[in-house]
Amino acid sequence: MRTLRPDQTMIMQDQKEGGGMRAPHRRDISARQDLLGKELRQLFDEFTQEDVPDDLMRLAQQLQGAVQARTEADPPAETPPSMSPKEKDEA
């Protein structure tokens, strides 16, 4: 039989008298997880259906255009992966 400290026996006695805290059953845990998953999917679906603000869309298009223009004008030079950024600037 396991020996309990005096403070543990008091907690166990309080739990028995007050109905105590029982460990959740697997069914309960699974049901909570299912509900949480359903709510998260619904939230994600609602979020992905929202319109993108015009300002953000314009900014994204400008950024995409700038990146394309840069890659077309200045293809990246082949540098060894071991070179640090400082070494690349000096080369």
C-alpha positions, 0 to 999 in steps of 0.5 A: 500500500502506498503511504501518503503525506499528511497534506496529500491525505487531506486533499484526497479526503476533500476530493472524496467529500466534494465529489472530487476531480475525476480523470476525464474519459477518452470519450470526453477528451475525443469529443472536446478535440473533435469540437475544437477541430470543427471550430478551428476549421470553421474559423479558418474557412471564414478567414480564407473567404474574406476579401484582401484589402485593396491597399494590401493587394496593390502592395503585393503586386508592387512587391512582385513586380519589383522582385521580377524586375530585379531578377530579370535585370540582375541574375544572381551570381554563383558564389560558393556557399561557404562565403560569408556576406562580407566576403561576397561583397569584397569579391 
